[in-house]
């Protein structure tokens, strides 16, 4: 029936899934994902956005984060058309892997949007990496395949219905934030023992590891039951 991509926005410092859009890989799906993340961040621009080498990101960021500005009218000339300008703090870097005979032979990194100074500052402020990469979201994808049997490769557990596949995908990916304790996020107590920590706890969205029952029972909207 064709391919189905997990378009995922991932916060590597807290291992938090910010947004998910399932479907065929397209610029429209990427724009839907970025718009969703912008709303969740209440308009704040991330310090650094790292992506693979897909060619549609630049236009998506223009549409989602760009601000329409009306240039001043030069004397004796027509009014110039409005232009969409990106915020100066937006920094976008791409990672392109060169694969030969099934093996990665080279990793190319490119600054697509923003200044080298902003990129350097973002990497310096990062607590997880000193260079542009997508390794943490790729590692999360491997964890997701382990938790979601429908994504196991070369097996008979593949999905046979688009809607059921999407439902299972959203269930696993979003419950991960609150119900899955990540080993690298564990917090050391004063007595030397460790406290389990989920991505939601690391991001300040929860104060304990939720059960699946708690997550399912939480109202989707305030005031609903």
Order of alpha helices (4+ residues) and beta strands (2+ residues): beta-beta-alpha-beta-alpha-beta-beta-beta-beta-alpha-alpha-alpha-beta-beta-alpha-alpha
